[in-house]
Amino acid sequence: MTPAEETARMIDGLGAEALAKAQAYTTGNHILLFAGVAVSLLVAWLIVRSRLLDRVTGRLSKRSWAAMTLAVSAAYIAIADLLTLPWTLYTDWQRQHAYDLSKQPLGDFLGQWALGEAFEIVLGGLFMLGVYALIRKTGARWWLWGGGFAAGVVLFMLLVGPSLIAPLFNRYEPVPPGGVRTALEKIADDVAIPHDRIFMYDGSRQSERFTANVTGIGPAARIAISDVALKEASLAEVVAVTGHEAGHYKLGHAWRSVVLMPLLAMLFFYLLNRLFAPAARLLGSDAQLGEARGLPVFMAVGAVLGLLVTPVTNSLTRIGEKQADAYSLQTVNEPDALASALVKTAEYRYPRPAALQELLFYTHPSVENRVLKAMEWKAAHPKVQAPPAP
């Protein structure tokens, strides 16, 4: 059987009903990208027209500039997220349940949303304070400095996110002794991650998706595998998927984000500098770029620019995913297991998209293309069978 025939057999093995369901879910996600921008614009318009931030600014006018800016930024985040909560409930909870991708109770979802909201208000408020300080202190070239500030923020999150923030949302425990741990220790040795940073976590709390990850950089780097993977995957699949994630770490994809994300932030800040005034007029705001009460305008421009840059960021991400697949095949050499694990992801990522659909919307190469690469690797690198013991 040729690699193409093996690939077709695997994808077809999902069945017409499952493929149709995956296609509906994936296409819906693409529609939601545009709808989400519309929701963001509506929320920005409502906040501007209600003049809520103007009133908050007026009440804090006697405070220091920093205290007022931080408070207004935090108020905007809280108000905007409350206004979009019904949308969040639909996209992140109800829809996931409708497609059998989550079993998380509503109360637990709302509790985690509230916890995430607290972090967003504090960290988002501080981030915006930093941005407005740059606008205030560096003048017309603030967007250049903004790129450097974004790099610092990305580094900070890579260092503190895995060990300090992620454990607040999930329970992380050492992988118990056995075949899985032994295999993961070998992968950890290949990428120089200490064995005491190999974890399993209760990913099934939020999602039924089969996943693993290698997050952080330097002393914060860790391997974490969802309990969904341990329950529903074979040892070879766990090894193949973790090898893929280890590839992201080994190939320095996190460090790549430290460079690329600030460059994108710099471009965003530059365009925002040019587009803020006309966007403010369209929304009916009289705020200036350097005023925190202009945050609705700031975020409205960001929503539109974020949508426009999606094909670029998706293309960059797909390159990384392709490289990580190749790393897994080269280091653990489990092409059949990698292929079968990838097929399991087809329930939430339609495996046979049109070329233009993949180019514009897919953050990963299509499952069909990835499985084909694995089967081609298998054909080109047959495993050598050990001779039977005498």
JOQUI-V951313 format. One record per residue. N is the residue number from 0. RES is the residue in one letter. PHI is phi in whole degrees, 0 to 359 (none if undefined). Layout:
n = [N N]
res = [RES RES]
phi = [PHI PHI]
This chain:
n = [0 1 2 3 4 5 6 7 8 9 10 11 12 13 14 15 16 17 18 19 20 21 22 23 24 25 26 27 28 29 30 31 32 33 34 35 36 37 38 39 40 41 42 43 44 45 46 47 48 49 50 51 52 53 54 55 56 57 58 59 60 61 62 63 64 65 66 67 68 69 70 71 72 73 74 75 76 77 78 79 80 81 82 83 84 85 86 87 88 89 90 91 92 93 94 95 96 97 98 99 100 101 102 103 104 105 106 107 108 109 110 111 112 113 114 115 116 117 118 119 120 121 122 123 124 125 126 127 128 129 130 131 132 133 134 135 136 137 138 139 140 141 142 143 144 145 146 147 148 149 150 151 152 153 154 155 156 157 158 159 160 161 162 163 164 165 166 167 168 169 170 171 172 173 174 175 176 177 178 179 180 181 182 183 184 185 186 187 188 189 190 191 192 193 194 195 196 197 198 199 200 201 202 203 204 205 206 207 208 209 210 211 212 213 214 215 216 217 218 219 220 221 222 223 224 225 226 227 228 229 230 231 232 233 234 235 236 237 238 239 240 241 242 243 244 245 246 247 248 249 250 251 252 253 254 255 256 257 258 259 260 261 262 263 264 265 266 267 268 269 270 271 272 273 274 275 276 277 278 279 280 281 282 283 284 285 286 287 288 289 290 291 292 293 294 295 296 297 298 299 300 301 302 303 304 305 306 307 308 309 310 311 312 313 314 315 316 317 318 319 320 321 322 323 324 325 326 327 328 329 330 331 332 333 334 335 336 337 338 339 340 341 342 343 344 345 346 347 348 349 350 351 352 353 354 355 356 357 358 359 360 361 362 363 364 365 366 367 368 369 370 371 372 373 374 375 376 377 378 379 380 381 382 383 384 385 386 387 388 389]
res = [M T P A E E T A R M I D G L G A E A L A K A Q A Y T T G N H I L L F A G V A V S L L V A W L I V R S R L L D R V T G R L S K R S W A A M T L A V S A A Y I A I A D L L T L P W T L Y T D W Q R Q H A Y D L S K Q P L G D F L G Q W A L G E A F E I V L G G L F M L G V Y A L I R K T G A R W W L W G G G F A A G V V L F M L L V G P S L I A P L F N R Y E P V P P G G V R T A L E K I A D D V A I P H D R I F M Y D G S R Q S E R F T A N V T G I G P A A R I A I S D V A L K E A S L A E V V A V T G H E A G H Y K L G H A W R S V V L M P L L A M L F F Y L L N R L F A P A A R L L G S D A Q L G E A R G L P V F M A V G A V L G L L V T P V T N S L T R I G E K Q A D A Y S L Q T V N E P D A L A S A L V K T A E Y R Y P R P A A L Q E L L F Y T H P S V E N R V L K A M E W K A A H P K V Q A P P A P]
phi = [none 285 305 294 292 296 297 299 299 294 292 297 296 292 94 298 294 295 294 295 295 296 294 296 295 294 298 300 300 292 296 295 302 288 296 297 296 298 297 299 293 296 297 299 298 298 292 297 293 284 60 300 290 297 291 297 299 298 290 257 297 271 279 296 302 295 296 294 296 297 293 293 297 296 296 299 301 296 295 297 290 292 294 266 303 302 295 297 299 291 287 261 237 300 292 294 292 298 257 60 256 204 237 293 298 300 299 292 300 294 297 290 298 297 296 297 297 299 296 295 296 289 289 295 298 293 298 293 302 297 296 293 294 295 300 288 264 251 71 295 265 301 294 293 295 299 297 295 297 298 299 297 293 300 299 301 292 294 275 259 301 297 264 250 263 305 295 283 252 215 268 253 225 298 294 296 302 145 298 296 297 301 294 292 296 295 296 299 297 297 250 62 252 301 295 282 244 249 232 244 221 277 297 295 300 257 211 267 281 280 206 212 204 238 241 83 223 55 292 265 293 207 259 223 235 290 296 298 296 292 276 246 244 283 301 297 293 300 295 296 291 293 298 299 295 296 298 303 290 298 276 74 294 294 292 299 293 295 269 289 297 297 295 294 297 298 297 299 297 297 294 300 301 275 263 300 299 294 293 297 297 297 275 85 258 256 288 264 305 276 257 297 291 270 303 303 293 308 285 295 298 298 297 292 296 299 294 294 272 306 300 290 295 296 297 296 294 298 300 297 294 297 294 292 300 298 297 299 297 286 263 254 51 236 298 296 291 298 296 293 293 295 299 293 279 294 292 237 212 311 282 233 284 294 302 293 299 296 300 276 243 274 276 235 303 301 303 300 293 291 296 301 299 295 290 294 297 301 293 275 228 298 289 274 283 293 294 297 294 295]
